[in-house]
């Protein structure tokens, strides 16, 4: 369909789409948090970040995700060993392309698509420009020309999606999780302290 946003990893092993993508249904923003930056650096794909270390992403309903091929090529990683950050970072285990972010259980219904794996013209047409930046204090370089995203609005929309997915059962439609238990379809890896330290050092050196 014309309003579906296609994506694929760099080796094309994983391909799919975000169904019915639009400015109204999805929230596009640029994230500069340390976890997003560590994820890209650890996988060797810092080039997918913008010059200030940002990840172009959008939040969506988990049921919007459709994977055409490559489910067996997916792997997932926890980059933060903290209970308050139960986020899974999904990537292609063949080419290590960062792909998605979710919570660690489908019932929590968070899905973030990394937009570097989509066609620029299509994503701009469907989603419009980024609504702003989050975690600017961790960015490298000058972001004074960029506006802040409305965090409250992002969180309200996120919670709304979670409540809707829980009561409608839409959380069962995400192909990254078991439809009964809500557990991820692959066992998550945990980034070690040494691995995280190495990635953070790479972020620091990138700033100079």
C-alpha positions as CSV (number, residue, x, y, z in Angstrom):
1,X,0.0,0.0,0.0
2,X,1.1,3.6,-0.6
3,X,1.1,4.4,3.1
4,X,3.3,1.5,4.1
5,X,6.9,2.4,5.1
6,X,9.3,-0.3,3.8
7,X,12.6,-1.1,5.7
8,X,15.4,-3.5,5.3
9,X,18.8,-4.3,6.9
10,X,22.0,-3.6,5.0
11,X,22.4,-7.2,3.8
12,X,18.7,-7.4,2.9
13,X,18.2,-10.5,5.0
14,X,15.6,-8.8,7.1
15,X,12.8,-7.0,5.2
16,X,9.4,-5.7,6.2
17,X,7.2,-2.6,6.5
18,X,5.4,-0.4,8.9
19,X,1.8,-0.6,7.9
20,X,-0.3,2.5,7.6
21,X,2.5,4.9,8.5
22,X,1.5,8.5,8.9
23,X,2.1,11.7,10.9
24,X,-1.1,11.1,12.8
25,X,-0.4,7.5,13.7
26,X,3.3,7.7,14.4
27,X,5.7,10.0,16.3
28,X,9.0,10.8,14.6
29,X,11.9,12.2,16.8
30,X,15.6,12.2,17.1
31,X,17.1,10.5,20.1
32,X,20.6,11.3,21.5
33,X,20.4,9.0,24.6
34,X,23.5,7.0,25.6
35,X,21.8,3.7,25.0
36,X,20.9,4.4,21.4
37,X,24.4,5.6,20.8
38,X,26.0,2.6,22.5
39,X,23.8,0.2,20.5
40,X,25.0,1.6,17.2
41,X,28.6,1.8,18.2
42,X,28.6,-1.7,19.6
43,X,27.3,-3.2,16.4
44,X,29.7,-1.2,14.3
45,X,27.1,1.0,12.7
46,X,27.9,4.4,14.1
47,X,27.5,5.7,10.5
48,X,23.7,5.3,10.9
49,X,23.8,8.1,13.6
50,X,23.6,11.7,12.6
51,X,26.7,13.9,13.0
52,X,25.7,14.7,16.6
53,X,25.1,11.1,17.5
54,X,21.3,11.0,17.0
55,X,19.1,8.2,16.0
56,X,16.2,9.1,13.7
57,X,13.3,7.0,14.9
58,X,9.5,6.8,15.2
59,X,7.2,5.2,17.7
60,X,4.4,3.0,16.3
61,X,1.8,0.5,17.4
62,X,3.4,-2.9,17.6
63,X,0.7,-4.3,15.3
64,X,1.9,-2.0,12.5
65,X,5.0,-4.1,12.1
66,X,5.1,-6.6,9.4
67,X,8.2,-8.7,8.6
68,X,8.3,-10.2,5.1
69,X,11.4,-12.2,5.5
70,X,14.3,-12.8,7.9
71,X,12.7,-13.4,11.2
72,X,15.3,-16.2,11.7
73,X,18.0,-13.6,11.2
74,X,16.9,-11.4,14.1
75,X,18.8,-11.0,17.3
76,X,18.2,-8.7,20.3
77,X,20.3,-7.1,22.9
78,X,20.0,-5.4,26.3
79,X,22.5,-2.5,26.3
80,X,21.5,-1.3,29.9
81,X,21.5,-3.7,32.9
82,X,18.9,-1.7,34.8
83,X,15.4,-2.8,35.8
84,X,14.0,0.6,34.8
85,X,15.3,0.2,31.3
86,X,13.7,-3.0,30.1
87,X,14.4,-2.2,26.5
88,X,15.3,-4.8,23.8
89,X,17.4,-3.5,20.9
90,X,16.8,-5.6,17.8
91,X,19.2,-6.1,14.9
92,X,20.1,-8.4,12.1
93,X,22.5,-11.0,13.3
94,X,24.0,-11.4,9.8
95,X,25.0,-7.8,9.1
96,X,24.5,-6.3,12.6
97,X,22.2,-3.5,11.3
98,X,20.2,-1.9,14.2
99,X,16.5,-2.2,13.4
100,X,14.0,-1.8,16.2
101,X,13.5,-1.0,19.9
102,X,10.9,-2.6,22.1
103,X,10.2,-3.4,25.7
104,X,11.1,-6.9,26.8
105,X,7.5,-8.1,26.8
106,X,4.9,-7.6,24.1
107,X,2.2,-6.7,26.6
108,X,4.1,-3.4,27.2
109,X,3.5,-2.6,23.6
110,X,6.4,-0.3,22.7
111,X,7.8,-0.3,19.2
112,X,10.4,2.1,17.8
113,X,11.6,1.8,14.2
114,X,15.1,3.0,13.3
115,X,14.4,5.1,10.2
116,X,18.0,5.0,8.8
117,X,16.9,1.7,7.2
118,X,14.1,3.3,5.2
119,X,14.1,5.3,2.0
120,X,14.5,9.1,2.9
121,X,11.8,10.3,0.4
122,X,9.3,7.8,1.6
123,X,9.8,8.3,5.3
124,X,9.7,12.1,4.9
125,X,6.5,11.9,2.8
126,X,4.7,9.6,5.3
127,X,6.0,10.8,8.6
128,X,7.0,14.4,8.0
129,X,10.1,15.9,9.6
130,X,11.3,15.0,13.1
131,X,9.2,16.6,15.8
132,X,12.4,17.5,17.7
133,X,15.2,16.0,19.8
134,X,15.3,14.2,23.1
135,X,18.3,13.7,25.4
136,X,20.1,16.7,23.8
137,X,22.4,16.9,26.8
138,X,24.2,13.7,25.7
139,X,24.6,14.8,22.0
140,X,28.0,15.8,20.7
141,X,28.4,19.2,19.1
142,X,26.0,22.1,18.8
143,X,22.2,21.4,18.7
144,X,21.1,25.0,19.3
145,X,19.4,25.1,15.9
146,X,17.3,22.0,16.8
147,X,14.1,22.2,18.8
148,X,13.2,19.9,21.7
149,X,10.5,17.3,21.1
150,X,7.5,17.6,23.4
151,X,8.3,14.7,25.8
152,X,4.9,14.9,27.5
153,X,3.1,14.5,24.2
154,X,5.3,11.6,23.2
155,X,4.7,9.8,26.5
156,X,1.0,10.4,26.4
157,X,0.8,8.9,22.9
158,X,3.0,6.0,24.0
159,X,0.8,5.2,27.1
160,X,-2.3,5.5,24.9
161,X,-0.9,2.9,22.5
162,X,-0.1,0.6,25.4
163,X,-3.5,0.9,26.9
164,X,-5.2,0.3,23.6
165,X,-3.0,-2.7,22.7
166,X,-3.6,-4.3,26.1
167,X,-7.4,-4.0,25.9
168,X,-7.8,-4.8,22.2
169,X,-5.3,-7.6,22.2
170,X,-3.2,-5.9,19.5
171,X,0.0,-6.7,21.4
172,X,-0.4,-10.3,20.1
173,X,0.1,-9.1,16.6
174,X,3.7,-8.2,16.9
175,X,5.9,-10.7,15.1
176,X,8.8,-10.2,17.5
177,X,7.0,-11.9,20.4
178,X,5.2,-15.1,21.2
179,X,1.5,-14.4,20.9
180,X,0.6,-16.3,24.1
181,X,3.3,-15.5,26.6
182,X,4.4,-12.2,25.2
183,X,8.1,-13.2,25.5
184,X,10.5,-12.3,22.7
185,X,11.0,-14.9,19.9
186,X,14.8,-14.9,20.5
187,X,16.7,-14.9,23.8
188,X,18.1,-11.5,24.5
189,X,21.9,-11.0,24.9
190,X,23.2,-8.7,27.7
191,X,25.9,-6.2,26.9
192,X,28.7,-6.6,29.3
193,X,30.2,-3.8,31.4
194,X,33.4,-4.0,29.3
195,X,31.5,-3.9,26.0
196,X,29.5,-0.9,27.2
197,X,32.6,0.9,28.3
198,X,34.3,0.3,25.0
199,X,31.3,1.7,23.1
200,X,31.1,4.8,25.3
201,X,34.7,5.4,24.7
202,X,34.1,5.3,21.0
203,X,31.3,7.8,21.4
204,X,33.6,10.1,23.3
205,X,36.3,9.9,20.7
206,X,33.8,10.6,17.9
207,X,33.1,14.0,19.5
208,X,36.7,15.2,18.9
